[in-house]
């Protein structure tokens, strides 16, 4: 019987985005099946494709005879790249394809090759995921030859995979539920493998996804969400997560959005389904402002925030990217909804995560939120979440090129529409969002350059903003990354101004004037020979008389730009006493007065002699409220100095006279306690408590003495005890360990100490240093991740004084893992360290 061959769409070679938001335009036909029977799909656990050269001359007679003797499905083997297995575990990085829920890289190896499969690889295979944690491991994967990896063979690849898809679609329409589930899983694996292919994977996967819609299979997948079968919903969710291309998203929105979101909400507690459903939400939230609003209204945002507290990295990745998409695609009213839903607070544990992709997109989400103009109250809510403080440390620890290679989630880059929405963030007045946007554009420049699609930066009008940022002195970090992007794109990198504005030459001033849009007045600046010093002293009268700016609105705009310049300038060349830092402690905008104060002869030692007249007449501070706040800070510091002199016995920098203004200080071991500590911070802040959590702590370095002051100012000291958290304290007679010093300071300051244990075993009290040994006798709370709210309820009662620390015995605790169902107290007595009063679920 003659076999027909599939027609395959012509390749698009134009400058269109060929990533997840700009579809490869193709028309698929429903004719026949693929004729390449020699390449049968493996029936083993994963979809396998025989690894062989396309050159038929390279196939030996022996290998051909082997194929005749054995079916591929019987002898094919799965190749997992686990050569860096130890590295993967140490880095705790999830390795997944850019749209793959399982993230496997699978291919058939020759039968005479040995396959190394150890216990670790089997465990990863059972979880349908492979972890990777280093760039080197990713490079080893990318360097492996893949069949049809050459773009010239894209047509051949499409023919082969379309044939495999066509064979599975009839099973999807079956009345047999088991057949539907099996077909969904097989289709999922096929498309998953397509996504994983280097270079052409995105094109192949998009075409396969389109074919499902053309064959009406997408309707069946959507209808499966109304089924009562959990397994069918799970398999359908995994498949839908793989195939949500731009057109498929639009189709889903009009043919079943409510059903899918309803399943998402009703299955919120199901971890497996949630992993795929959060991926579906991630895709839906980059469709349009209207769809973002509908998803929020239907409860999609609540589901995302619920799973921000989980520990599954793939789910957390979906949540972080979903929130970044929502921030980018959402209108101002949606941003308001995000603030009301406490999104900035929930972004904190994501930005504190060990997984770099989770951290990155959480930082991007908070950056986009703060970059948009908000009222003071909303902006304050974003800043108070603490998440924004994590942006610059993340950027400083990565490079764009390395970060793009570290994870295949970035390998294909983002779409033109997505990048267009990021351009305004590049022009933000705040340092963090501008730096992160520049970082992303530098990363995208490298990706698009390799793809031969540099022109996309011109299409989205990103070149001029990049040049403006590259030449700016406002943000050195952003300037560096913008210049890097321009170099990769082959664009001219403009002259970069120094941040040392007081040292600017006339030419530097002219360059800045042109950059802010006042090029028409450059000849006046040149004629007056305005340098950096004169520029910082300019006022409204100077603009009228010397620069001839007659328009009142233009003068206001110029003075606004000058104010921003003063706030971002570096004054180290003329400010040895660091008045700039002192002024920033009041508020960032007060740094605009630094040069005026320094030029007036002030330093920090002489501040106590300053009065309002000095500030107004000599320092030129015309804002009366600002003068009052500066004088208030001077008075407060004078009072603190008096109090400090009257209390000579100050332990390690902490003072007994400081009022306890902080509700909770959280101490933790960063290596394995950071995630729990960040979750506690969010939970407690949402309950109206002020929390101090040191986010700058490093694994090595000088102890920050200011932490002891923060402990002294705290009413409660929460000690997060994760496995081996106190090991470094054992025998630490010299108090070199940070946790040791924090615990000792908390005991000495009389804080209400609350140990919170998570799989922690108390060491022998005698093995601990004497100054922290008492920690073993305080009531504690056992953390149970699945019952976070119940644990935090108990913690809040401890904090608010309902249950004060009572000594039940060494390491004793008052623990109750309150779960659903009736509870009763199991009475007991203290037998040994670690005993507890526990509630058990009947």
Rosetta blueprint (number, residue, H / E / L):
1 X L
2 X L
3 X L
4 X L
5 X L
6 X L
7 X L
8 X L
9 X L
10 X L
11 X L
12 X L
13 X L
14 X L
15 X L
16 X L
17 X L
18 X L
19 X L
20 X L
21 X L
22 X L
23 X L
24 X L
25 X L
26 X L
27 X L
28 X L
29 X L
30 X L
31 X L
32 X L
33 X L
34 X L
35 X L
36 X L
37 X L
38 X L
39 X L
40 X L
41 X L
42 X L
43 X L
44 X L
45 X L
46 X L
47 X L
48 X L
49 X L
50 X L
51 X L
52 X L
53 X L
54 X L
55 X L
56 X H
57 X H
58 X H
59 X L
60 X L
61 X H
62 X H
63 X H
64 X H
65 X H
66 X H
67 X H
68 X H
69 X H
70 X L
71 X L
72 X H
73 X H
74 X H
75 X H
76 X L
77 X L
78 X E
79 X L
80 X L
81 X L
82 X L
83 X L
84 X L
85 X H
86 X H
87 X H
88 X H
89 X H
90 X H
91 X H
92 X L
93 X L
94 X E
95 X E
96 X L
97 X L
98 X L
99 X L
100 X L
101 X L
102 X L
103 X L
104 X L
105 X L
106 X L
107 X L
108 X E
109 X L
110 X L
111 X L
112 X L
113 X L
114 X L
115 X L
116 X L
117 X L
118 X L
119 X H
120 X H
121 X H
122 X H
123 X H
124 X H
125 X H
126 X H
127 X L
128 X L
129 X L
130 X E
131 X E
132 X L
133 X L
134 X L
135 X H
136 X H
137 X H
138 X H
139 X H
140 X H
141 X H
142 X H
143 X H
144 X L
145 X L
146 X L
147 X L
148 X L
149 X L
150 X L
151 X H
152 X H
153 X H
154 X H
155 X H
156 X H
157 X H
158 X H
159 X H
160 X H
161 X H
162 X H
163 X H
164 X H
165 X H
166 X H
167 X H
168 X H
169 X H
170 X H
171 X H
172 X H
173 X L
174 X L
175 X L
176 X L
177 X H
178 X H
179 X H
180 X H
181 X H
182 X H
183 X H
184 X H
185 X H
186 X H
187 X H
188 X H
189 X H
190 X H
191 X H
192 X H
193 X H
194 X H
195 X H
196 X H
197 X L
198 X L
199 X L
200 X L
201 X H
202 X H
203 X H
204 X H
205 X H
206 X H
207 X H
208 X H
209 X H
210 X H
211 X H
212 X H
213 X H
214 X H
215 X L
216 X L
217 X H
218 X H
219 X H
220 X H
221 X H
222 X H
223 X H
224 X H
225 X H
226 X H
227 X L
228 X L
229 X L
230 X H
231 X H
232 X H
233 X H
234 X H
235 X H
236 X H
237 X H
238 X H
239 X H
240 X H
241 X H
242 X H
243 X H
244 X L
245 X L
246 X H
247 X H
248 X H
249 X H
250 X H
251 X H
252 X H
253 X H
254 X H
255 X H
256 X L
257 X H
258 X H
259 X H
260 X H
261 X H
262 X H
263 X H
264 X H
265 X H
266 X H
267 X L
268 X L
269 X L
270 X L
271 X H
272 X H
273 X H
274 X H
275 X H
276 X H
277 X H
278 X H
279 X H
280 X H
281 X H
282 X H
283 X H
284 X H
285 X L
286 X L
287 X L
288 X L
289 X H
290 X H
291 X H
292 X H
293 X H
294 X H
295 X H
296 X H
297 X H
298 X L
299 X L
300 X H
301 X H
302 X H
303 X H
304 X H
305 X H
306 X H
307 X H
308 X L
309 X L
310 X L
311 X L
312 X L
313 X H
314 X H
315 X H
316 X H
317 X H
318 X H
319 X H
320 X H
321 X H
322 X H
323 X H
324 X H
325 X H
326 X H
327 X H
328 X H
329 X H
330 X L
331 X L
332 X H
333 X H
334 X H
335 X H
336 X H
337 X H
338 X H
339 X H
340 X H
341 X L
342 X L
343 X H
344 X H
345 X H
346 X H
347 X H
348 X H
349 X H
350 X H
351 X H
352 X L
353 X L
354 X L
355 X L
356 X H
357 X H
358 X H
359 X H
360 X H
361 X H
362 X H
363 X H
364 X H
365 X H
366 X H
367 X H
368 X H
369 X H
370 X H
371 X H
372 X L
373 X L
374 X L
375 X L
376 X H
377 X H
378 X H
379 X H
380 X H
381 X H
382 X H
383 X H
384 X H
385 X L
386 X L
387 X L
388 X L
389 X H
390 X H
391 X H
392 X H
393 X H
394 X H
395 X H
396 X H
397 X L
398 X L
399 X L
400 X H
401 X H
402 X H
403 X H
404 X H
405 X H
406 X H
407 X L
408 X H
409 X H
410 X H
411 X L
412 X L
413 X L
414 X L
415 X L
416 X H
417 X H
418 X H
419 X H
420 X H
421 X H
422 X H
423 X H
424 X H
425 X H
426 X H
427 X L
428 X L
429 X L
430 X L
431 X H
432 X H
433 X H
434 X H
435 X H
436 X H
437 X H
438 X H
439 X H
440 X H
441 X H
442 X H
443 X H
444 X H
445 X H
446 X H
447 X H
448 X H
449 X H
450 X H
451 X H
452 X L
453 X L
454 X L
455 X L
456 X H
457 X H
458 X H
459 X H
460 X L
461 X L
462 X L
463 X H
464 X H
465 X H
466 X H
467 X H
468 X H
469 X H
470 X H
471 X L
472 X L
473 X L
474 X L
475 X L
476 X H
477 X H
478 X H
479 X H
480 X H
481 X H
482 X H
483 X H
484 X H
485 X H
486 X H
487 X H
488 X H
489 X H
490 X L
491 X L
492 X L
493 X L
494 X L
495 X L
496 X L
497 X L
498 X L
499 X L
500 X L
501 X H
502 X H
503 X H
504 X L
505 X L
506 X H
507 X H
508 X H
509 X H
510 X H
511 X H
512 X H
513 X H
514 X H
515 X H
516 X L
517 X L
518 X L
519 X H
520 X H
521 X H
522 X H
523 X H
524 X H
525 X H
526 X H
527 X H
528 X L
529 X L
530 X L
531 X L
532 X H
533 X H
534 X H
535 X H
536 X H
537 X H
538 X L
539 X L
540 X H
541 X H
542 X H
543 X H
544 X H
545 X H
546 X L
547 X L
548 X L
549 X L
550 X L
551 X L
552 X H
553 X H
554 X H
555 X H
556 X H
557 X H
558 X H
559 X H
560 X H
561 X H
562 X H
563 X H
564 X H
565 X H
566 X H
567 X H
568 X H
569 X L
570 X L
571 X L
572 X L
573 X L
574 X L
575 X L
576 X L
577 X L
578 X L
579 X H
580 X H
581 X H
582 X H
583 X H
584 X H
585 X H
586 X H
587 X L
588 X H
589 X H
590 X H
591 X H
592 X H
593 X H
594 X H
595 X H
596 X H
597 X H
598 X H
599 X H
600 X L
601 X L
602 X L
603 X L
604 X H
605 X H
606 X H
607 X H
608 X H
609 X H
610 X L
611 X L
612 X H
613 X H
614 X H
615 X H
616 X H
617 X H
618 X H
619 X L
620 X L
621 X L
622 X L
623 X L
624 X H
625 X H
626 X H
627 X H
628 X H
629 X H
630 X H
631 X H
632 X H
633 X H
634 X H
635 X H
636 X H
637 X H
638 X H
639 X H
640 X H
641 X H
642 X H
643 X H
644 X H
645 X H
646 X H
647 X L
648 X L
649 X L
650 X L
651 X H
652 X H
653 X H
654 X L
655 X L
656 X L
657 X L
658 X L
659 X L
660 X L
661 X L
662 X E
663 X E
664 X E
665 X E
666 X E
667 X E
668 X L
669 X L
670 X H
671 X H
672 X H
673 X H
674 X H
675 X H
676 X H
677 X H
678 X H
679 X H
680 X H
681 X H
682 X H
683 X H
684 X H
685 X H
686 X H
687 X L
688 X L
689 X L
690 X L
691 X E
692 X E
693 X E
694 X L
695 X L
696 X L
697 X L
698 X L
699 X L
700 X L
701 X L
702 X L
703 X L
704 X L
705 X L
706 X H
707 X H
708 X H
709 X H
710 X H
711 X H
712 X H
713 X L
714 X E
715 X E
716 X E
717 X E
718 X E
719 X E
720 X E
721 X E
722 X E
723 X L
724 X L
725 X L
726 X L
727 X H
728 X H
729 X H
730 X L
731 X L
732 X L
733 X L
734 X L
735 X L
736 X L
737 X L
738 X H
739 X H
740 X H
741 X H
742 X H
743 X H
744 X H
745 X H
746 X H
747 X H
748 X H
749 X H
750 X L
751 X L
752 X E
753 X E
754 X E
755 X E
756 X E
757 X E
758 X E
759 X L
760 X L
761 X L
762 X L
763 X L
764 X L
765 X H
766 X H
767 X H
768 X L
769 X L
770 X H
771 X H
772 X H
773 X H
774 X H
775 X H
776 X H
777 X H
778 X L
779 X L
780 X E
781 X E
782 X E
783 X L
784 X L
785 X H
786 X H
787 X H
788 X H
789 X H
790 X H
791 X H
792 X H
793 X H
794 X H
795 X H
796 X H
797 X H
798 X H
799 X H
800 X L
801 X L
802 X L
803 X L
804 X L
805 X L
806 X L
807 X L
808 X L
809 X L
810 X L
811 X L
812 X L
813 X E
814 X E
815 X L
816 X L
817 X L
818 X L
819 X L
820 X L
821 X L
822 X L
823 X E
824 X E
825 X E
826 X E
827 X L
828 X L
829 X L
830 X L
831 X L
832 X L
833 X L
834 X L
835 X L
836 X E
837 X E
838 X E
839 X E
840 X E
841 X E
842 X L
